Amino acid sequence: PGIAYNLSVRSSGDTTNGVASAGAVYSKGGAVASGVVADEAGHLDVPPVRGDDAMRTWDVIGRSFCVARSDDESDGVVAVLARSAAVGDNTAKRVCQCDGTVIWESTPDDFK
């Protein structure tokens, strides 16, 4: 509660070492919500943030989203921004980590 946070899209989707491996703030219209303060319950009320019009959804897929204290990024958290397929759009796919290592191949039948 009462702590200010920065929210940003990072240049990499590598989350192996948290914020340290996520790279710099994505520079193509990189919008940052800075100074977002947690309320007494510890919740963040995130304002709408829009970067440069040059940034599109497909520009950020596979990159990471970072939430870190304004005064110290070292204990921030990151998550990979991913696309969700519409119902029926999932066909046989390779499910991979960000570094390209194949984990398994799946088909819709695998999830029945």
OpenMM code with the backbone's topology and positions (N, CA, C; nanometers):
from openmm import Vec3, app, unit

residues = "PRO GLY ILE ALA TYR ASN LEU SER VAL ARG SER SER GLY ASP THR THR ASN GLY VAL ALA SER ALA GLY ALA VAL TYR SER LYS GLY GLY ALA VAL ALA SER GLY VAL VAL ALA ASP GLU ALA GLY HIS LEU ASP VAL PRO PRO VAL ARG GLY ASP ASP ALA MET ARG THR TRP ASP VAL ILE GLY ARG SER PHE CYS VAL ALA ARG SER ASP ASP GLU SER ASP GLY VAL VAL ALA VAL LEU ALA ARG SER ALA ALA VAL GLY ASP ASN THR ALA LYS ARG VAL CYS GLN CYS ASP GLY THR VAL ILE TRP GLU SER THR PRO ASP ASP PHE LYS".split()
positions = [
    Vec3(0.0816, -0.1204, 0.0000),
    Vec3(0.0000, 0.0000, 0.0000),
    Vec3(0.0859, 0.1269, 0.0000),
    Vec3(0.0450, 0.2228, -0.0804),
    Vec3(0.1152, 0.3501, -0.0849),
    Vec3(0.2427, 0.3496, -0.1663),
    Vec3(0.2744, 0.2392, -0.2332),
    Vec3(0.3978, 0.2299, -0.3121),
    Vec3(0.3662, 0.2620, -0.4583),
    Vec3(0.4543, 0.3399, -0.5235),
    Vec3(0.4358, 0.3757, -0.6641),
    Vec3(0.5023, 0.2710, -0.7543),
    Vec3(0.4348, 0.2374, -0.8638),
    Vec3(0.4836, 0.1371, -0.9591),
    Vec3(0.4880, 0.1945, -1.0995),
    Vec3(0.5787, 0.1404, -1.1822),
    Vec3(0.5821, 0.1690, -1.3251),
    Vec3(0.5346, 0.0447, -1.3979),
    Vec3(0.4539, 0.0623, -1.5020),
    Vec3(0.4045, -0.0467, -1.5840),
    Vec3(0.4546, -0.0229, -1.7254),
    Vec3(0.5174, -0.1247, -1.7868),
    Vec3(0.5727, -0.1036, -1.9201),
    Vec3(0.5817, -0.2317, -2.0005),
    Vec3(0.5840, -0.2171, -2.1333),
    Vec3(0.6132, -0.3279, -2.2242),
    Vec3(0.7632, -0.3263, -2.2441),
    Vec3(0.8274, -0.4430, -2.2344),
    Vec3(0.9725, -0.4536, -2.2483),
    Vec3(1.0095, -0.5118, -2.3836),
    Vec3(1.1329, -0.4901, -2.4264),
    Vec3(1.1772, -0.5284, -2.5597),
    Vec3(1.1916, -0.6783, -2.5805),
    Vec3(1.2023, -0.7558, -2.4732),
    Vec3(1.2228, -0.8996, -2.4854),
    Vec3(1.1125, -0.9756, -2.4131),
    Vec3(1.0910, -1.0992, -2.4547),
    Vec3(0.9971, -1.1874, -2.3858),
    Vec3(1.0704, -1.2847, -2.2957),
    Vec3(1.1982, -1.2591, -2.2719),
    Vec3(1.2795, -1.3476, -2.1879),
    Vec3(1.2524, -1.3159, -2.0413),
    Vec3(1.1892, -1.4084, -1.9711),
    Vec3(1.1570, -1.3868, -1.8305),
    Vec3(1.2429, -1.4728, -1.7379),
    Vec3(1.3490, -1.5327, -1.7915),
    Vec3(1.4297, -1.6253, -1.7117),
    Vec3(1.4917, -1.5608, -1.5885),
    Vec3(1.5272, -1.4339, -1.5964),
    Vec3(1.5859, -1.3631, -1.4822),
    Vec3(1.5034, -1.2408, -1.4440),
    Vec3(1.3730, -1.2512, -1.4603),
    Vec3(1.2840, -1.1417, -1.4247),
    Vec3(1.3090, -1.0165, -1.5056),
    Vec3(1.2980, -0.9023, -1.4405),
    Vec3(1.3129, -0.7733, -1.5078),
    Vec3(1.4495, -0.7602, -1.5742),
    Vec3(1.5528, -0.8179, -1.5137),
    Vec3(1.6897, -0.8057, -1.5668),
    Vec3(1.7021, -0.8630, -1.7072),
    Vec3(1.6272, -0.9686, -1.7397),
    Vec3(1.6386, -1.0292, -1.8718),
    Vec3(1.5311, -0.9827, -1.9695),
    Vec3(1.4369, -0.9010, -1.9234),
    Vec3(1.3273, -0.8555, -2.0095),
    Vec3(1.3666, -0.7415, -2.1018),
    Vec3(1.4814, -0.6834, -2.0807),
    Vec3(1.5294, -0.5772, -2.1676),
    Vec3(1.4752, -0.4399, -2.1303),
    Vec3(1.5090, -0.3456, -2.2146),
    Vec3(1.4675, -0.2066, -2.1925),
    Vec3(1.3201, -0.1888, -2.2272),
    Vec3(1.2650, -0.0750, -2.1901),
    Vec3(1.1281, -0.0425, -2.2287),
    Vec3(1.1212, -0.0440, -2.3802),
    Vec3(1.0213, -0.1114, -2.4351),
    Vec3(1.0056, -0.1237, -2.5803),
    Vec3(0.9939, 0.0158, -2.6402),
    Vec3(1.0799, 0.0477, -2.7343),
    Vec3(1.0929, 0.1857, -2.7807),
    Vec3(0.9977, 0.2267, -2.8920),
    Vec3(0.9287, 0.1339, -2.9552),
    Vec3(0.8376, 0.1722, -3.0629),
    Vec3(0.7074, 0.2228, -3.0024),
    Vec3(0.7076, 0.3477, -2.9643),
    Vec3(0.5891, 0.4051, -2.9023),
    Vec3(0.5693, 0.3538, -2.7608),
    Vec3(0.6762, 0.3166, -2.6948),
    Vec3(0.6691, 0.2526, -2.5641),
    Vec3(0.5997, 0.3362, -2.4584),
    Vec3(0.4752, 0.3056, -2.4343),
    Vec3(0.4004, 0.3756, -2.3312),
    Vec3(0.4358, 0.3189, -2.1950),
    Vec3(0.4531, 0.4055, -2.0997),
    Vec3(0.4811, 0.3649, -1.9624),
    Vec3(0.3819, 0.4371, -1.8725),
    Vec3(0.3158, 0.3604, -1.7858),
    Vec3(0.2330, 0.4231, -1.6828),
    Vec3(0.3236, 0.4325, -1.5620),
    Vec3(0.3622, 0.5539, -1.5249),
    Vec3(0.4547, 0.5674, -1.4128),
    Vec3(0.3849, 0.6297, -1.2932),
    Vec3(0.4317, 0.5913, -1.1765),
    Vec3(0.3776, 0.6479, -1.0545),
    Vec3(0.2384, 0.5997, -1.0189),
    Vec3(0.1993, 0.4793, -1.0664),
    Vec3(0.0705, 0.4222, -1.0305),
    Vec3(0.0827, 0.3741, -0.8860),
    Vec3(-0.0013, 0.4238, -0.7967),
    Vec3(0.0124, 0.3967, -0.6537),
    Vec3(-0.0894, 0.2936, -0.6067),
    Vec3(-0.0400, 0.1951, -0.5301),
    Vec3(-0.1267, 0.0921, -0.4741),
    Vec3(-0.2113, 0.1507, -0.3610),
    Vec3(-0.3387, 0.1064, -0.3544),
    Vec3(-0.4264, 0.1558, -0.2489),
    Vec3(-0.4010, 0.0810, -0.1177),
    Vec3(-0.4819, 0.1065, -0.0181),
    Vec3(-0.4622, 0.0460, 0.1142),
    Vec3(-0.4689, -0.1071, 0.1117),
    Vec3(-0.5442, -0.1631, 0.0166),
    Vec3(-0.5557, -0.3087, 0.0041),
    Vec3(-0.4429, -0.3668, -0.0812),
    Vec3(-0.3577, -0.2792, -0.1371),
    Vec3(-0.2479, -0.3254, -0.2216),
    Vec3(-0.2850, -0.3399, -0.3678),
    Vec3(-0.4032, -0.2922, -0.4078),
    Vec3(-0.4480, -0.3019, -0.5468),
    Vec3(-0.4032, -0.1801, -0.6275),
    Vec3(-0.3727, -0.2038, -0.7541),
    Vec3(-0.3369, -0.0944, -0.8450),
    Vec3(-0.4560, -0.0591, -0.9317),
    Vec3(-0.4871, 0.0673, -0.9431),
    Vec3(-0.5900, 0.1159, -1.0326),
    Vec3(-0.5165, 0.1714, -1.1537),
    Vec3(-0.5083, 0.0920, -1.2599),
    Vec3(-0.4258, 0.1270, -1.3754),
    Vec3(-0.5017, 0.2197, -1.4698),
    Vec3(-0.4452, 0.3362, -1.4966),
    Vec3(-0.5097, 0.4289, -1.5902),
    Vec3(-0.4896, 0.3802, -1.7332),
    Vec3(-0.5804, 0.4180, -1.8245),
    Vec3(-0.5584, 0.3805, -1.9643),
    Vec3(-0.4319, 0.4505, -2.0151),
    Vec3(-0.3445, 0.3731, -2.0773),
    Vec3(-0.2196, 0.4277, -2.1294),
    Vec3(-0.2097, 0.3896, -2.2755),
    Vec3(-0.1774, 0.4858, -2.3570),
    Vec3(-0.1647, 0.4577, -2.4988),
    Vec3(-0.0322, 0.5136, -2.5466),
    Vec3(0.0414, 0.4290, -2.6135),
    Vec3(0.1688, 0.4732, -2.6688),
    Vec3(0.1483, 0.5414, -2.8020),
    Vec3(0.2541, 0.5587, -2.8727),
    Vec3(0.2539, 0.6146, -3.0058),
    Vec3(0.1599, 0.5328, -3.0951),
    Vec3(0.0938, 0.5973, -3.1899),
    Vec3(0.0043, 0.5259, -3.2807),
    Vec3(0.0763, 0.4192, -3.3621),
    Vec3(0.2086, 0.4232, -3.3669),
    Vec3(0.2836, 0.3236, -3.4422),
    Vec3(0.2833, 0.1872, -3.3724),
    Vec3(0.2527, 0.1816, -3.2435),
    Vec3(0.2526, 0.0542, -3.1713),
    Vec3(0.1199, -0.0175, -3.1946),
    Vec3(0.1290, -0.1412, -3.2413),
    Vec3(0.0115, -0.2233, -3.2663),
    Vec3(0.0197, -0.3509, -3.1830),
    Vec3(-0.0910, -0.4194, -3.1723),
    Vec3(-0.0962, -0.5433, -3.0948),
    Vec3(0.0132, -0.6396, -3.1377),
    Vec3(0.0288, -0.6603, -3.2676),
    Vec3(0.1278, -0.7557, -3.3162),
    Vec3(0.2713, -0.7123, -3.2864),
    Vec3(0.2927, -0.5858, -3.2537),
    Vec3(0.4263, -0.5391, -3.2156),
    Vec3(0.4657, -0.5867, -3.0759),
    Vec3(0.3692, -0.6104, -2.9894),
    Vec3(0.4015, -0.6449, -2.8512),
    Vec3(0.3869, -0.7930, -2.8191),
    Vec3(0.3219, -0.8710, -2.9056),
    Vec3(0.3086, -1.0146, -2.8818),
    Vec3(0.4474, -1.0776, -2.8735),
    Vec3(0.4717, -1.1538, -2.7694),
    Vec3(0.6006, -1.2182, -2.7481),
    Vec3(0.6974, -1.1343, -2.6657),
    Vec3(0.6632, -1.0103, -2.6426),
    Vec3(0.7449, -0.9261, -2.5544),
    Vec3(0.6934, -0.9456, -2.4119),
    Vec3(0.7500, -0.8763, -2.3170),
    Vec3(0.7037, -0.8934, -2.1797),
    Vec3(0.6420, -0.7649, -2.1262),
    Vec3(0.5579, -0.7833, -2.0263),
    Vec3(0.4937, -0.6731, -1.9561),
    Vec3(0.5535, -0.6702, -1.8167),
    Vec3(0.5953, -0.5534, -1.7726),
    Vec3(0.6662, -0.5412, -1.6458),
    Vec3(0.5897, -0.4521, -1.5480),
    Vec3(0.5812, -0.4985, -1.4243),
    Vec3(0.5282, -0.4183, -1.3142),
    Vec3(0.6405, -0.4114, -1.2120),
    Vec3(0.6917, -0.2915, -1.1873),
    Vec3(0.8048, -0.2752, -1.0957),
    Vec3(0.7886, -0.1484, -1.0144),
    Vec3(0.8454, -0.1509, -0.8942),
    Vec3(0.8436, -0.0311, -0.8103),
    Vec3(0.9142, 0.0824, -0.8834),
    Vec3(0.8633, 0.2019, -0.8686),
    Vec3(0.9240, 0.3176, -0.9345),
    Vec3(1.0658, 0.3434, -0.8870),
    Vec3(1.0937, 0.3107, -0.7616),
    Vec3(1.2255, 0.3396, -0.7061),
    Vec3(1.3240, 0.2224, -0.7142),
    Vec3(1.2772, 0.1014, -0.7527),
    Vec3(1.3651, -0.0151, -0.7565),
    Vec3(1.3053, -0.1231, -0.8454),
    Vec3(1.3589, -0.1367, -0.9672),
    Vec3(1.3084, -0.2361, -1.0615),
    Vec3(1.3488, -0.3786, -1.0269),
    Vec3(1.4478, -0.3974, -0.9436),
    Vec3(1.5058, -0.5297, -0.9235),
    Vec3(1.4069, -0.6335, -0.8716),
    Vec3(1.3038, -0.5914, -0.8004),
    Vec3(1.2075, -0.6890, -0.7497),
    Vec3(1.0755, -0.6863, -0.8260),
    Vec3(1.0771, -0.6341, -0.9501),
    Vec3(0.9567, -0.6292, -1.0318),
    Vec3(0.9201, -0.7664, -1.0856),
    Vec3(0.8031, -0.7754, -1.1454),
    Vec3(0.7572, -0.8995, -1.2064),
    Vec3(0.7330, -0.8774, -1.3550),
    Vec3(0.7536, -0.9827, -1.4327),
    Vec3(0.7316, -0.9758, -1.5765),
    Vec3(0.6505, -1.0962, -1.6221),
    Vec3(0.5767, -1.0789, -1.7307),
    Vec3(0.5002, -1.1871, -1.7917),
    Vec3(0.5036, -1.1664, -1.9419),
    Vec3(0.4999, -1.2741, -2.0166),
    Vec3(0.5027, -1.2658, -2.1624),
    Vec3(0.3639, -1.2314, -2.2134),
    Vec3(0.3571, -1.1373, -2.3064),
    Vec3(0.2314, -1.1008, -2.3705),
    Vec3(0.2057, -1.1999, -2.4836),
    Vec3(0.0917, -1.2664, -2.4794),
    Vec3(0.0627, -1.3716, -2.5758),
    Vec3(-0.0717, -1.3488, -2.6427),
    Vec3(-0.0875, -1.4087, -2.7572),
    Vec3(-0.2117, -1.4011, -2.8323),
    Vec3(-0.2981, -1.5204, -2.7946),
    Vec3(-0.4267, -1.4965, -2.7826),
    Vec3(-0.5200, -1.6045, -2.7558),
    Vec3(-0.5986, -1.6317, -2.8830),
    Vec3(-0.6046, -1.7577, -2.9226),
    Vec3(-0.6776, -1.7940, -3.0437),
    Vec3(-0.8274, -1.7944, -3.0169),
    Vec3(-0.9046, -1.7672, -3.1192),
    Vec3(-1.0501, -1.7734, -3.1074),
    Vec3(-1.0942, -1.9199, -3.1040),
    Vec3(-1.2154, -1.9448, -3.0617),
    Vec3(-1.2682, -2.0810, -3.0563),
    Vec3(-1.2590, -2.1436, -3.1948),
    Vec3(-1.2022, -2.2622, -3.2020),
    Vec3(-1.1905, -2.3340, -3.3291),
    Vec3(-1.0668, -2.2986, -3.4093),
    Vec3(-0.9896, -2.1982, -3.3647),
    Vec3(-0.8708, -2.1579, -3.4390),
    Vec3(-0.7477, -2.2407, -3.4068),
    Vec3(-0.7534, -2.3218, -3.3024),
    Vec3(-0.6360, -2.4004, -3.2649),
    Vec3(-0.6289, -2.5272, -3.3474),
    Vec3(-0.5285, -2.5347, -3.4295),
    Vec3(-0.5010, -2.6568, -3.5040),
    Vec3(-0.3695, -2.7104, -3.4488),
    Vec3(-0.3185, -2.8172, -3.5065),
    Vec3(-0.1941, -2.8753, -3.4548),
    Vec3(-0.0866, -2.7674, -3.4474),
    Vec3(-0.0253, -2.7524, -3.3303),
    Vec3(0.0741, -2.6483, -3.3099),
    Vec3(0.1896, -2.7017, -3.2288),
    Vec3(0.2998, -2.6362, -3.2382),
    Vec3(0.4109, -2.6613, -3.1477),
    Vec3(0.4009, -2.5601, -3.0365),
    Vec3(0.4078, -2.6076, -2.9156),
    Vec3(0.4038, -2.5193, -2.8008),
    Vec3(0.5472, -2.5010, -2.7552),
    Vec3(0.5983, -2.3778, -2.7629),
    Vec3(0.7399, -2.3530, -2.7392),
    Vec3(0.7629, -2.2503, -2.6291),
    Vec3(0.8793, -2.2560, -2.5682),
    Vec3(0.9221, -2.1512, -2.4774),
    Vec3(0.9704, -2.0350, -2.5627),
    Vec3(0.9966, -1.9223, -2.5007),
    Vec3(1.0398, -1.8042, -2.5754),
    Vec3(1.1708, -1.8247, -2.6497),
    Vec3(1.2543, -1.9150, -2.6019),
    Vec3(1.3822, -1.9349, -2.6696),
    Vec3(1.3722, -2.0295, -2.7885),
    Vec3(1.2503, -2.0796, -2.8196),
    Vec3(1.2305, -2.1635, -2.9361),
    Vec3(1.2407, -2.3124, -2.9099),
    Vec3(1.2679, -2.3535, -2.7876),
    Vec3(1.2771, -2.4955, -2.7555),
    Vec3(1.1383, -2.5583, -2.7619),
    Vec3(1.1253, -2.6654, -2.8400),
    Vec3(0.9963, -2.7321, -2.8519),
    Vec3(0.9698, -2.8120, -2.7252),
    Vec3(0.8553, -2.7883, -2.6649),
    Vec3(0.8172, -2.8623, -2.5455),
    Vec3(0.7351, -2.9842, -2.5866),
    Vec3(0.6309, -2.9648, -2.6669),
    Vec3(0.5515, -3.0743, -2.7202),
    Vec3(0.4720, -3.0252, -2.8387),
    Vec3(0.4180, -3.1194, -2.9138),
    Vec3(0.3257, -3.0858, -3.0214),
    Vec3(0.1868, -3.1258, -2.9743),
    Vec3(0.0887, -3.0425, -3.0019),
    Vec3(-0.0454, -3.0719, -2.9538),
    Vec3(-0.1480, -3.0540, -3.0654),
    Vec3(-0.2599, -3.1196, -3.0465),
    Vec3(-0.3752, -3.1050, -3.1355),
    Vec3(-0.4966, -3.0811, -3.0463),
    Vec3(-0.6071, -3.0325, -3.1010),
    Vec3(-0.7269, -3.0107, -3.0188),
    Vec3(-0.7728, -3.1381, -2.9462),
    Vec3(-0.7466, -3.2553, -3.0047),
    Vec3(-0.7870, -3.3821, -2.9423),
    Vec3(-0.7155, -3.4051, -2.8092),
    Vec3(-0.5987, -3.3453, -2.7912),
    Vec3(-0.5227, -3.3632, -2.6671),
    Vec3(-0.5923, -3.3003, -2.5467),
    Vec3(-0.6884, -3.2118, -2.5706),
    Vec3(-0.7487, -3.1372, -2.4606),
    Vec3(-0.8961, -3.1699, -2.4389),
    Vec3(-0.9386, -3.2865, -2.4868),
    Vec3(-1.0789, -3.3288, -2.4695),
    Vec3(-1.0958, -3.4013, -2.3392),
] * unit.nanometer
topology = app.Topology()
chain = topology.addChain("A")
for resn in residues:
    res = topology.addResidue(resn, chain)
    for name in ("N", "CA", "C"):
        topology.addAtom(name, app.Element.getBySymbol(name[0]), res)
